[in-house]
């Protein structure tokens, strides 16, 4: 899945969709959250939770590097 920046509440998340649920314990040191956008619920793996859009987009460039 591709990393994206989404505005969620008072923050901007650098995240990607995942099939894992936040209740699954097999993931170590990863932030899995359930978010609701436009009446749809998704599980996402969060790379960063940022206070500004600018910072989120800078971090997005880092995570997209091969």
N, C-alpha and C positions, 0 to 999 in steps of 0.2 A: 504494500500500500504506500501511497505517496504522502509525504509529510505536508501539512498545511497549517496556516494560521487561522484560528477562528476566534471571534470575539465571544466571550462567554461570561456573563455577569460583569464584574468590574475588572476582568483580566483578559488577556489575550493568550491563548494556548497554542503552542507549537505541538501538533499532535497528528496521529494517523489512526485510521480505523483499525480495529483488531477484532478477532473472533473470540478472544478471551473475555471472561467476565471479571468484574472487580473482586468476585468471591473466590476465584480460582487461585490456589496457593502455589502453583508450580512456577510462577514468575517471581524471580528474585531481583530486587533492586529496580523494579520498573513501576511506574505510576500508571495504573489502569483506572480510568474513571468512566462513569456513565453520565453522558450529557444528553440533554433534550434540546433539539433545535427544530423549529417549525413543526412542532407536535410529533416529532420522530425521535426515538431514543437510540443512541449509539454507544458502544463501548469503544473507548479510544485509549491509545498508549500516549501518554503525555511526555514530551521531551523537556518542555519548559513552560512555566506559568509566569507570564510577564505582566508588568503593570502598564506598559506602553506598547503600542503597535510597532513603533520603530525598533524597539529592542527585540520583539518577537520576530520581525522580518530579518534582522541581522542574524539571530540564532538559527532561523530557517536556512539561511545560506550555509551555515556551518554544518548542519545535520545533512544537507543534501550533497555535500562533497563526497566523492567516491573514496 
